């Protein structure tokens, strides 16, 4: 087994919570940006950081999907494939 089911589920839950937090923060930043030019620079910087975080989360998602597929492949592999 590449990763146990409990660990995989825990990672998936944290990934979902982080994704939800990005969406909520983005909505709040959009509302703040209408308050004036001084806030605009800070919001743009924060939005850039959130974009970087979103990219990292997408990478994590791809890794989790690959692990899930590897677990499936390992489970379906014939026993003779593991014998040298």
N, C-alpha and C positions, 0 to 999 in steps of 0.2 A: 504494500500500500504506500502510495506517495505521500498522502496526508490523511489523517483520520477525519471522519465525518464531523465530529464535534469541533475540531479546530477550523475546518473549512467553513462550517456554519458560522462560527464566531467571527472569522475574517469577513465573511459576506455581510453580516449584520453591521459591522463597523464601516464597511465600504458604503453601504446604503445610508447609514446615518451621516457620514461625511458628505455624501452627495446631496442629501437633503439640506444640510447646513450651508453648502455652497449656494444652492438655489435661494434659500431664505436670505442669506447675506447679500446676494446680488439684487434681490428685490429691495432690500433696505438701502443699499447704495444708490440704486436708481432714484429712490425718493429723496435722498440727501443731496444728490447732485443738482437738484432744482433750487437749492437754497442760496446760491451765489458763486462767484468766481473763486473765492478763497477756499471753499469746500471742494470745488471741482478738482483741483490738483490732488488733494488727499484722496478723493474718491477714485480718481484715475489710477493712482498708485495702488490703492487697495484692490481695485478691480484687476490690475495686472497680476498681483499676488494670487488672487483667487483663480485667475486663469491658469497660472502655473500649477496651483494645487489641483485644479480639475484635470490637467494633463497627467499629473502623477497618479491621480485616482483612476484614470482610464487605463494607465499602464498596469496598475494593480489589478484591475478587472480582467485585463487580458491574461495576466499571470494566473489568476484564480481560475479562469476558464480553461487554461492549458492544464493546470493541475487536475481539475475535474475530469478533463478528457483523458489524461494519463491514468487516472484512477480507473476510469471505465475500461480503457484499453488493457490495463493490467488485469482487471477482473475477468475480462473476456478472453484473455490469452490462454492457449492450451497449456496445461501443466508441463508438457514436454519442452516447451520453449524456454523454461527456466532451468532445465537440467543441462549441465555441461558434459 
